[in-house]
Amino acid sequence: MKEKIEQMKKLIEEIAVHNHNYYDLDKPTISDAEYDKLYYTLVDLEKETGIVLQNSPTLRVGGEVLPGFQKRRHPKKLYSLNKIRSQAELEEWIDDMEKVHAGAQFTVEYKFDGLHLVIEYDGGKYLSATTRGNGTVGEDVTAQVQTIRSVPLEIPFKGHLFVEGEGMMTNSALKAFNRHSDEPLKNARNAAAGAIRNLDPRETAKRRLDFFCYGILQADGENFENQVQIHEFLQKNGFLTGNYFKLTSNVDEILNEIKYVDKIKDKIDILIDGLVISLNSTAYRDDVGWTAKFPKWAVAYKFEAQEATTTLEDVVWQVGRTGKVTPIAILQPVELAGATVSRATLNNMDDIKRKQVSIGSRIFVRRSNEVIPEVLGLAEEVDCAKAIEEPKVCPCCGEELTKKGPLLFCTNREGCFDQIEGRITHFASRDAFNIEGLNDKTVKVLISILGVKKPSDLFSLETEDFLKLSKFKQKKAENLKNSIEKSKIIPLQNFLYALGIGEVGSKTAADIARRFGSLEKLKSAKYNDIKAVKDIGPVIAENVFEFFKDQENLEEIDRLQKSGVIIENPKQRNFSSPIAGKTFVLTGTLEGMSRAEASELIVQNGAEVSGSVSKNTDFVLAGEKPGSKFDKAKALGVKIISKDEFLAML
């Protein structure tokens, strides 16, 4: 017992340091997942021993009020949420709720990852804003929050009102800020906290924050029977709520929502770290009650960690197909979003300097599902840290590197193995020539044994050549030869993508193909003609223009065509269609039709497909289980149509 109490004391001390860093300084040195591990180790020890020490963080909420801010008392005590760590715990909580009220309904909402705020209105006018502080007293941030555009300064409700929610920086606002900032912000949560807790409201305004509202502490004259009414009241009075709100009846429905949101969370613009599950009925909530820290009638289901801290063990430099040499961070392996992560991206030396990372230091790393993990910045410097040095020569072929702005390039196009491998692998990929059986390993041996240097070399290879390779028997050799021959008939958009023009992805290649209609017209296009293509900026336009002015590139295209490659021009778009000139957004699963097929049908009929809903959207084509785009369309009054309605329009 004595050893466990000593362990609890050490945990309390360690958690106190991290609480100070997180709440008071806005400079965390560990990730949320690592903090939760410490916290729940303490919770488990308290359960096991039956002892809760007087200074345990399990007895309190939030941080201390910062000097420099006026203090303000909240109209009611603010509670934290108990976190659920497994499906079994969720089922146990649901059972507990149903023991009190059988057949109860539950609401499911986003768990926003921002700075908790309480905002006061009276007579329909904005009066004040306060941070959570220690749950009873917070910091007066009235002037700072007044700069947030999505905080209404006047609302229809004229009674005395206190609402609670989260001050947040959306992911798009964070990216926009970092594009023009000498010192990029590490993540949206700390960016929002730092902006609101800044004594100069002008600095707050620069970060273009938002406020997402989910609760009401006090509303004079109103008696809300359930969370649905609270949610509708907030929307009616002009508060953002995150465009996601579900009413459920059982654990299966809740689990379906958890799976759905977990899948789409990296595609939405709002930073969330889980879902809040609550009893819908306010009367039932009163029956269930509260603990000293948590409401018993609500829990937070947290997703797997997207962010963690680890040690940067080394940096290696990698050569891409265009000759660009980029740094790759080698990490002490860390569990992140359900996978073990040991490598992450660093963009260039300027990025390394901005993020202030060095070999041996502890860093923040983030992973978003299938996206390559990214180094966010420095968590903690160490005495033995070693500066990262910029290479002078190519790590593959030893050629002296050329610098263009912050980027490094190897110009040894024909003699650098890594460049050749990258170009041929890209050329054979699914959205390019789609050569089945030509994987990374095979490409390596084609280069090293058969002397392949250019994509056009692939079409001069015979079955007998493949038989010279290890593990290639007659059937496998014939299959690869047939696959190469089959790939020779290719749509223009796939051909353009296969060429590997800098920054030209499959969508951009399709846009260019539709705009020019043939390779010959594109070859003779002027820079301004290319830049006029929708969604193409000056960098991509310059890359395309220069590519078709390069004699080596033109000679390679000529070799491909002479080897039998036939380029199919895109079909003419029907600009007399009933939907011509309209903008569509797709969401959900369409029965009997893929999203790609629907997009192609829209484009062929003279309309455009957009990835996000705005006031300029004409139609949202919605299938089963639509996402946040559906909710945003409803909020903006954009017409929502089904697949059948869409086909009827044509």
C-alpha positions in Angstrom: 0.0 0.0 0.0 2.8 2.4 0.9 4.5 1.9 -2.5 1.2 2.6 -4.3 0.7 5.8 -2.4 4.2 6.9 -3.3 3.5 6.1 -6.9 0.3 8.2 -6.7 2.3 11.2 -5.2 4.8 11.0 -8.1 2.0 10.8 -10.6 0.2 13.8 -9.0 3.5 15.8 -9.2 4.0 14.9 -12.8 0.4 15.6 -13.8 0.6 19.0 -12.0 3.6 20.0 -14.2 1.8 19.0 -17.4 -1.4 20.8 -16.2 0.6 24.0 -15.7 2.2 23.6 -19.1 -1.1 22.9 -20.9 -3.6 25.2 -19.1 -1.6 28.1 -17.9 1.3 28.4 -20.4 -0.4 26.8 -23.5 2.9 25.0 -24.1 2.3 21.2 -23.6 5.3 18.9 -23.7 3.4 15.7 -24.0 0.4 14.6 -26.2 -3.2 14.2 -24.9 -2.8 10.4 -25.2 0.3 10.4 -22.9 -1.4 12.7 -20.4 -4.5 10.4 -20.4 -2.2 7.5 -19.7 -0.8 9.2 -16.6 -4.2 10.4 -15.4 -5.9 7.0 -15.7 -3.0 5.2 -14.1 -3.7 7.5 -11.1 -7.5 6.9 -11.4 -6.9 3.1 -11.3 -4.6 3.4 -8.3 -7.2 5.5 -6.4 -9.9 2.8 -7.2 -7.5 0.0 -6.1 -6.4 1.7 -2.8 -9.7 3.5 -2.0 -7.6 6.6 -1.3 -7.8 10.0 -3.0 -5.0 12.3 -1.9 -5.9 15.9 -1.1 -4.0 17.4 -4.1 -5.1 14.8 -6.7 -6.0 16.3 -10.1 -9.1 13.9 -10.1 -10.7 16.3 -7.6 -10.5 19.5 -9.7 -11.3 20.9 -13.2 -9.2 23.1 -15.5 -6.2 25.4 -14.7 -5.5 28.4 -12.7 -6.4 32.0 -13.7 -3.5 33.8 -15.4 -2.2 37.1 -13.8 -3.1 40.0 -16.1 -6.8 39.0 -16.6 -9.7 40.0 -14.5 -11.4 37.2 -12.7 -15.1 36.4 -13.2 -17.2 33.8 -11.4 -19.4 31.5 -13.5 -23.2 31.4 -12.9 -22.9 27.7 -12.3 -20.1 25.3 -11.7 -18.5 23.9 -14.9 -18.0 20.2 -15.0 -15.5 18.1 -17.0 -16.6 14.9 -18.8 -15.7 11.4 -17.7 -13.8 9.7 -20.6 -14.8 6.2 -21.9 -11.9 4.1 -23.0 -13.6 1.1 -24.6 -16.8 -0.3 -26.1 -17.3 -2.3 -22.9 -17.2 0.9 -20.8 -19.7 2.5 -23.1 -22.1 -0.5 -22.8 -21.7 -0.4 -19.0 -22.6 3.3 -18.9 -25.6 2.8 -21.2 -26.8 -0.1 -18.9 -26.4 2.2 -15.9 -28.6 4.9 -17.6 -31.2 2.4 -18.6 -31.5 1.1 -15.0 -32.6 4.5 -14.0 -34.8 5.2 -17.1 -35.5 2.3 -19.4 -35.9 3.3 -23.0 -34.0 6.6 -22.6 -32.7 8.3 -25.7 -29.2 9.6 -26.1 -27.7 12.5 -28.1 -24.3 12.2 -29.9 -22.3 15.4 -30.7 -18.7 16.3 -31.6 -16.2 16.6 -28.7 -14.5 19.8 -29.8 -10.8 20.2 -29.0 -10.5 23.9 -28.2 -10.6 26.3 -25.3 -13.7 26.1 -23.1 -15.6 29.4 -23.0 -18.7 30.8 -21.3 -20.4 33.7 -23.1 -23.0 36.0 -21.6 -25.9 37.8 -23.3 -28.6 40.1 -21.9 -31.3 41.9 -23.8 -30.1 40.1 -26.9 -26.6 41.8 -26.6 -23.2 40.3 -26.2 -22.0 41.2 -22.6 -19.0 39.1 -21.7 -16.8 36.0 -22.2 -14.9 33.9 -19.7 -12.5 31.0 -19.8 -13.3 27.9 -17.8 -10.4 28.6 -15.4 -10.8 26.3 -12.4 -14.5 25.6 -13.1 -15.8 28.2 -10.7 -13.8 31.3 -11.6 -12.4 32.0 -15.0 -10.5 34.7 -16.9 -12.4 37.7 -18.5 -11.6 37.5 -22.2 -14.6 39.7 -23.3 -12.5 41.9 -25.7 -10.7 38.9 -27.2 -13.8 36.8 -27.9 -15.6 39.8 -29.4 -13.1 39.6 -32.3 -14.4 36.1 -33.2 -16.6 36.4 -36.2 -18.9 33.5 -35.4 -19.7 34.8 -32.0 -23.0 36.7 -32.5 -23.0 40.2 -31.0 -26.8 40.3 -31.1 -29.3 37.4 -30.8 -33.1 37.1 -31.0 -33.4 35.8 -27.4 -33.7 38.8 -25.1 -33.4 37.1 -21.7 -30.3 36.8 -19.6 -28.3 33.9 -21.2 -25.1 32.1 -20.5 -23.9 29.6 -23.2 -20.8 27.4 -23.2 -18.7 26.0 -26.0 -15.2 26.0 -27.4 -13.1 28.7 -29.0 -11.4 27.1 -31.9 -9.2 27.6 -34.9 -10.3 25.5 -37.9 -7.8 23.4 -39.7 -8.1 25.6 -42.8 -7.6 28.7 -40.8 -4.5 27.2 -39.2 -3.0 26.3 -42.7 -3.8 29.8 -44.0 -2.1 31.4 -41.0 1.0 29.2 -41.2 1.4 30.0 -44.9 2.2 33.6 -44.0 3.8 33.2 -40.6 7.5 33.2 -39.8 6.8 30.9 -36.8 4.1 28.4 -37.7 1.6 27.3 -35.0 1.9 23.6 -33.9 -1.7 22.8 -33.8 -5.2 24.3 -33.9 -6.0 23.7 -30.2 -3.0 25.6 -28.8 -3.4 28.3 -31.5 -6.9 29.0 -30.3 -5.9 29.0 -26.6 -2.9 31.3 -27.2 -5.0 33.7 -29.2 -7.9 34.0 -26.7 -5.5 34.2 -23.7 -3.6 37.1 -25.3 -3.9 40.5 -23.6 -4.0 42.2 -27.0 -7.3 41.5 -28.8 -5.8 42.5 -32.1 -3.6 39.4 -31.9 -6.7 37.3 -31.3 -8.3 38.7 -34.4 -5.4 37.8 -36.6 -6.0 34.0 -36.1 -9.6 34.1 -37.4 -11.1 31.9 -34.7 -14.5 30.4 -34.5 -16.8 29.5 -31.5 -18.7 26.2 -31.5 -21.6 26.1 -29.0 -23.1 23.0 -27.3 -24.6 23.9 -23.9 -26.6 26.4 -21.9 -25.8 27.3 -18.3 -28.7 29.7 -17.8 -31.5 31.0 -20.0 -34.1 33.1 -18.1 -37.6 32.1 -18.8 -36.7 29.0 -20.8 -37.3 25.5 -19.7 -35.6 23.0 -21.9 -37.0 19.5 -21.8 -34.1 17.9 -23.7 -30.8 18.3 -25.5 -32.6 18.5 -28.9 -34.4 21.7 -27.7 -31.1 23.1 -26.4 -29.5 22.4 -29.8 -32.3 23.9 -31.7 -32.3 27.0 -29.5 -28.6 27.5 -30.1 -28.9 27.2 -33.8 -32.0 29.6 -33.9 -29.9 32.2 -32.1 -27.1 32.0 -34.6 -24.5 29.9 -32.8 -22.3 27.4 -34.7 -22.8 23.9 -33.5 -20.5 21.9 -35.7 -23.2 20.6 -38.2 -23.4 17.2 -36.5 -26.1 16.1 -34.0 -27.7 12.7 -33.7 -30.5 11.4 -31.5 -30.1 7.7 -30.8 -32.0 5.0 -28.9 -29.5 2.2 -28.1 -25.8 1.3 -27.9 -25.7 -0.2 -31.4 -26.9 3.1 -32.9 -24.2 5.0 -30.8 -21.5 2.6 -32.0 -22.5 3.1 -35.6 -22.1 6.9 -35.1 -18.7 6.4 -33.4 -17.5 4.3 -36.4 -18.8 6.8 -38.9 -17.3 9.9 -37.3 -14.0 8.1 -36.6 -13.8 7.5 -40.4 -14.6 11.1 -41.4 -12.9 13.0 -38.6 -9.8 13.9 -40.7 -11.9 15.2 -43.5 -13.8 17.8 -41.5 -12.5 21.3 -40.9 -13.1 21.2 -37.1 -10.6 19.7 -34.7 -12.4 17.0 -32.6 -11.0 14.3 -30.4 -14.1 12.2 -29.7 -17.8 12.3 -29.3 -20.0 13.5 -26.4 -22.8 11.1 -25.5 -25.6 12.4 -23.3 -29.0 11.6 -21.9 -31.4 13.6 -24.0 -34.0 14.3 -21.3 -33.0 17.0 -18.8 -35.4 15.5 -16.3 -33.6 12.2 -16.5 -30.3 14.0 -16.1 -31.5 15.5 -12.8 -32.5 12.0 -11.7 -29.0 10.6 -12.5 -27.1 13.5 -11.1 -23.4 14.5 -10.8 -20.2 13.5 -9.1 -17.9 16.2 -7.7 -16.3 16.5 -11.1 -18.4 14.9 -13.8 -22.1 14.8 -14.8 -23.1 11.1 -14.5 -25.5 11.6 -17.4 -22.8 12.3 -20.1 -19.5 10.8 -21.2 -16.8 11.5 -23.7 -15.9 8.7 -26.1 -12.3 9.5 -27.2 -10.8 8.4 -30.5 -7.4 6.9 -30.8 -4.6 9.4 -30.4 -3.8 11.4 -33.5 -0.9 13.2 -31.9 2.0 12.1 -29.7 5.5 13.1 -28.6 8.6 11.0 -29.4 12.3 11.4 -29.9 13.7 12.6 -33.3 16.5 10.0 -33.7 17.8 11.1 -37.1 17.0 12.8 -40.4 17.7 11.2 -43.7 17.4 12.9 -47.1 15.3 11.2 -49.9 15.4 11.8 -53.6 12.0 11.9 -55.5 11.1 11.4 -59.1 11.5 15.1 -59.9 14.9 15.2 -58.3 13.7 17.1 -55.3 15.6 16.1 -52.2 13.5 16.2 -49.0 14.2 15.4 -45.3 12.5 12.4 -43.6 12.4 12.3 -39.8 13.4 8.9 -38.2 11.5 8.6 -35.0 11.7 6.5 -31.9 8.7 4.2 -32.7 5.5 5.5 -31.2 1.9 4.2 -31.2 -0.3 6.6 -33.1 -3.9 6.3 -34.5 -3.7 2.5 -34.4 -0.3 2.1 -36.0 3.4 2.1 -35.0 5.0 5.2 -36.5 8.8 5.4 -37.0 9.0 7.9 -39.9 7.5 11.3 -40.6 7.7 14.2 -43.0 9.8 17.4 -42.8 9.3 19.6 -45.8 12.7 21.4 -46.2 15.4 23.2 -44.2 13.2 26.3 -43.7 10.5 24.1 -42.3 13.1 22.5 -39.9 14.2 25.9 -38.7 10.7 27.1 -38.2 9.8 24.1 -36.2 13.0 24.4 -34.2 13.6 20.6 -34.1 17.0 18.9 -33.8 18.3 15.3 -33.6 17.8 14.0 -30.1 15.0 16.4 -29.2 11.5 15.4 -28.2 9.0 16.4 -30.9 5.2 16.5 -31.6 4.1 14.1 -34.4 0.7 13.8 -35.9 -0.9 11.1 -38.0 -4.3 11.4 -39.7 -5.4 8.0 -40.9 -3.8 7.2 -44.2 -1.9 10.5 -44.4 1.9 10.3 -43.8 2.8 11.3 -40.3 4.0 14.9 -39.9 6.4 16.5 -37.5 4.5 19.4 -35.9 7.3 21.0 -33.9 9.5 20.9 -30.8 8.1 19.5 -27.6 11.2 19.6 -25.4 14.8 20.4 -26.1 17.6 18.2 -24.6 21.2 19.1 -23.8 22.7 16.5 -26.2 20.5 17.6 -29.2 22.4 17.9 -32.5 21.6 20.4 -35.3 20.2 19.0 -38.6 22.6 19.8 -41.4 21.6 20.5 -45.0 23.3 18.1 -47.5 25.5 19.4 -50.3 25.4 16.4 -52.6 22.7 13.9 -53.6 22.4 11.1 -51.1 21.8 8.6 -54.0 24.3 9.5 -56.8 26.6 12.0 -55.1 25.9 14.8 -57.6 26.2 18.4 -56.2 22.8 19.7 -55.3 21.1 22.8 -56.7 19.0 25.0 -54.5 15.7 26.7 -55.7 14.3 28.8 -52.9 14.0 26.6 -49.9 14.1 23.4 -52.0 17.1 21.1 -53.0 17.3 19.3 -56.3 19.5 16.7 -57.9 20.0 17.5 -61.6 21.4 14.1 -62.5 18.2 13.1 -64.2 19.5 10.1 -66.2 22.1 8.8 -63.7 20.3 9.0 -60.3 18.8 5.6 -59.5 16.2 7.0 -57.1 14.9 9.5 -59.6 14.6 6.8 -62.3 12.8 4.4 -60.0 10.4 7.1 -58.8 9.5 8.1 -62.4 8.9 4.6 -63.6 6.9 3.6 -60.5 4.7 6.7 -60.9 4.4 6.0 -64.7 3.1 2.5 -64.0 0.7 3.5 -61.2 -3.1 3.0 -61.3 -4.1 6.6 -62.2 -1.3 6.6 -64.9 -0.6 3.7 -67.3 -1.9 1.2 -64.7 0.6 -1.6 -65.6 -0.4 -4.6 -63.5 2.4 -6.6 -62.0 5.0 -3.7 -62.2 5.6 -3.1 -58.5 8.4 -1.3 -56.7 10.6 -4.4 -56.5 10.2 -5.3 -60.2 11.0 -1.7 -61.2 14.3 -1.9 -59.2 15.5 -5.0 -61.1 14.4 -3.6 -64.4 16.7 -0.6 -63.8 19.6 -2.5 -62.3 19.6 -5.7 -64.6 17.8 -4.7 -67.8 19.1 -1.1 -67.9 15.7 0.6 -68.0 16.2 4.4 -67.6 13.1 6.0 -69.1 9.4 5.0 -69.1 9.5 4.5 -72.9 12.1 1.7 -72.4 9.4 -0.4 -70.9 7.7 -0.8 -74.3 10.8 -2.2 -76.0 11.1 -5.1 -73.5 10.1 -8.6 -74.7 9.0 -11.7 -72.7 12.6 -13.1 -73.1 14.0 -10.0 -71.3 11.8 -10.7 -68.2 12.9 -14.3 -68.1 16.4 -13.0 -67.2 15.0 -11.7 -63.9 15.0 -13.7 -60.7 11.6 -15.4 -59.8 10.3 -14.7 -63.4 8.9 -17.9 -65.0 7.3 -18.1 -68.5 3.7 -17.3 -67.3 4.8 -14.3 -65.1 6.9 -12.9 -67.9 4.1 -13.2 -70.4 1.6 -11.6 -68.1 3.8 -8.6 -67.5 4.5 -8.2 -71.2 0.7 -8.4 -71.9 0.0 -5.9 -69.2 2.5 -3.4 -70.7 0.9 -3.9 -74.2 -2.6 -3.4 -72.8 -1.6 -0.1 -71.2 -0.7 1.5 -74.5 -4.3 2.7 -75.1 -4.6 5.5 -72.5 -7.0 8.5 -71.8 -5.3 11.9 -72.1 -5.8 12.7 -68.4 -4.0 9.5 -67.4 -1.2 10.2 -69.8 -0.7 13.7 -68.5 -0.6 12.4 -64.9 1.9 9.6 -65.9 4.3 12.3 -67.2 5.0 13.3 -63.6 4.8 17.0 -64.1 5.5 18.8 -60.8 2.4 19.3 -58.6 0.0 17.8 -61.2 -2.2 15.2 -59.5 -4.8 13.1 -61.2 -7.6 15.7 -60.7 -5.5 18.5 -62.1 -4.5 16.3 -65.1 -8.2 15.6 -65.7 -9.0 19.4 -65.6 -6.2 20.1 -68.1 -7.3 17.3 -70.4 -10.9 18.6 -70.5 -9.8 22.2 -71.1 -7.4 21.5 -74.0 -8.9 18.3 -75.4 -5.7 17.0 -77.0 -2.0 16.7 -76.3 -1.1 18.8 -79.4 -3.2 21.8 -78.2 -1.6 21.6 -74.7 1.9 21.5 -76.2 1.3 24.8 -78.0 -0.6 26.4 -75.1 0.7 29.7 -73.6 1.3 30.2 -69.9 -1.9 32.3 -69.5 -4.0 29.7 -71.3 -2.9 27.1 -68.7 -3.3 29.4 -65.8 -6.9 30.1 -66.9 -7.9 26.5 -66.2 -10.0 26.4 -63.0 -8.2 25.7 -59.8 -4.7 26.0 -61.4 -2.4 28.6 -59.8 0.7 30.2 -61.1 3.1 27.4 -59.8 1.3 24.5 -61.5 0.8 26.6 -64.6 4.5 27.4 -64.8 5.4 23.7 -64.2 3.1 22.6 -67.1 4.3 25.3 -69.4 8.0 24.6 -68.8 7.5 20.9 -69.0 6.3 21.1 -72.6 9.1 23.5 -73.5 11.8 21.0 -72.4 13.3 19.2 -75.4 14.1 16.0 -73.4 10.4 15.8 -72.3 9.2 16.3 -75.8 11.6 13.6 -77.1 10.3 11.1 -74.4 6.7 11.8 -75.4 7.7 11.2 -79.1 9.3 7.9 -78.1 6.2 6.8 -76.3 4.0 7.5 -79.2 6.4 5.8 -81.7 6.3 2.7 -79.4 2.6 2.4 -80.0 1.0 4.4 -77.2 -2.4 5.7 -78.3 -3.7 8.7 -76.4 -7.6 8.9 -76.3 -8.9 12.5 -76.2 -11.7 13.3 -73.7 -15.3 13.3 -74.8 -16.7 16.7 -75.6 -18.7 18.2 -72.6 -22.4 18.8 -73.1 -22.8 22.5 -72.3 -26.4 22.4 -73.5 -27.3 20.0 -70.6 -29.9 21.2 -68.0 -27.2 21.2 -65.4 -24.5 23.0 -67.4 -22.8 25.7 -65.4 -24.1 24.4 -62.0 -21.9 23.4 -59.1 -22.4 20.1 -57.3 -21.1 18.7 -54.0 -21.3 14.9 -53.3 -21.8 13.3 -49.9 -22.7 9.9 -48.7 -22.9 6.5 -50.6 -24.8 6.5 -53.9 -26.6 3.2 -54.6 -25.4 1.6 -57.9 -23.0 4.4 -58.7 -19.6 5.3 -57.4 -18.7 8.9 -56.5 -16.2 8.9 -59.4 -18.9 7.9 -61.9 -21.2 10.5 -60.6 -18.5 13.2 -60.8 -17.7 12.2 -64.4 -21.4 12.4 -65.3 -21.6 15.8 -63.8 -18.5 17.1 -65.6 -19.5 15.6 -68.9 -22.8 17.5 -68.7 -21.1 20.8 -68.4 -21.3 21.2 -64.6 -18.6 21.3 -61.9 -17.8 19.2 -58.8 -16.7 21.0 -55.6 -15.3 19.4 -52.5 -17.0 21.8 -50.0 -20.4 23.4 -49.6 -20.7 27.2 -49.8 -23.3 29.7 -50.8 -22.1 29.3 -54.4 -23.1 25.5 -54.4 -26.2 24.8 -56.5 -26.9 21.2 -55.5 -25.7 18.7 -52.9 -26.1 15.1 -54.3 -26.6 13.0 -51.2 -26.6 9.3 -50.8 -26.8 7.0 -47.7 -25.0 8.2 -44.5 -24.2 11.7 -45.7 -21.6 13.6 -43.8 -21.2 17.2 -42.5 -21.7 18.6 -46.0 -25.3 17.5 -45.7 -25.8 19.5 -42.5 -24.0 22.5 -43.9 -26.2 22.5 -47.0 -29.3 22.5 -44.8 -27.9 25.4 -42.8 -27.2 27.4 -45.9 -30.4 26.5 -47.7 -28.6 24.7 -50.6 -30.9 22.3 -52.5 -30.2 18.6 -51.6 -31.1 16.0 -54.2 -31.0 12.2 -54.4 -29.4 10.1 -57.1 -32.8 9.5 -58.7 -33.6 13.2 -58.7 -30.1 13.9 -60.2 -30.7 11.4 -63.1 -34.2 12.8 -63.7 -32.6 16.3 -64.1 -30.5 14.9 -67.0 
